[in-house]
Amino acid sequence: MIMNRQKLFLLLIVLLVAAANVDAARNILRLGFEHGLSNNYVMGIAQDRNGFVWISTESGLNRYDGASFRVFNKEGQLYRLTS
């Protein structure tokens, strides 16, 4: 009887973890040039401690705040804002 409860508990945990992973997969965003990214050829991605996602492309450095991009060109000047 105890073994069956342990197996049932373990099965419940596995199902909960699987359900959480399925839900997380639905929250993936695909962002590109049409959303304000300076170039679709991405060379690197990092997230800072403030939550900004930094994306480096051939056309410059892009900062994504969860809603829009702020793009810096290779000379370090801001050249485009999107909303």
Stockholm file with secondary structure:
# STOCKHOLM 1.0

chainA/1-83         MIMNRQKLFLLLIVLLVAAANVDAARNILRLGFEHGLSNNYVMGIAQDRNGFVWISTESGLNRYDGASFRVFNKEGQLYRLTS
#=GR chainA/1-83 SS CHHHHHHHHHHHHHHHHHHHHHHHHTTCCCCCGGGTCSCSCEEEEEECTTSCEEEEETTEEEEECSSCEEEECTTSCEEEECC
#=GC SS_cons        CHHHHHHHHHHHHHHHHHHHHHHHHTTCCCCCGGGTCSCSCEEEEEECTTSCEEEEETTEEEEECSSCEEEECTTSCEEEECC
//
